[in-house]
Amino acid sequence: MSIELIAERSGVTRTAFYKHFPDRDAVLLELLAELAEQLEEIPSSWESADEAEPEALLRAAVAALVETFRAHGRLLRALADEATRNAEVEQRYLELGARLSAGVAERIARDVADGRTSLADPEEVATALVWMNERFLQQRFGRPPLGDPQRATDALATVWLRTLYAS
């Protein structure tokens, strides 16, 4: 992702680009921050709900996550690729994953306490599920041909629901 490409795709000149960002890394970090906000908002209704049957909220969160990757998958894949070369992008990317995992782990721990699930290690299961989502959705929506959003939603919802709430 070059500055030329970023400027061209956003319809600005290089000079205009540099008026807003000192370098390419700054724009990547800003894009990551914006997407992080969206991604962190997605599970919030499921994570905070006190409903006795959270399955519908979880399925809705999975559908919203799939839609976010459908819309921004190529950018999310580029940011993940950049994280392999750029220490600051990597740090922020991993911090995002850790925040998402922590929220899921808190919800799972509440479900364990309420007798909805019997998972022994909420933190590890949460981390596995979050990073599974990231990899699966990058494969489906990170480059053409894009996957089918309904099939992706059904697959992820099945994994999450069976993992968390299977009898």
Protein Blocks (a to p, Z undefined) as FASTA:
>chain_A
ZZklmmmmnopafklmmmmpgbfklmmmmmmmmmmmmmmmmmmmmmmpccfblmlmmmmm
mmmmmmmmmmmmmmmmmmmmmmmmmmklmmmmmmmmmmmmmmmmmmmmmmmmnopaccfb
lmlmmmmmmmmmmmmmmmmmmpccdddfklmmmmmmmmmmmmmmpZZ
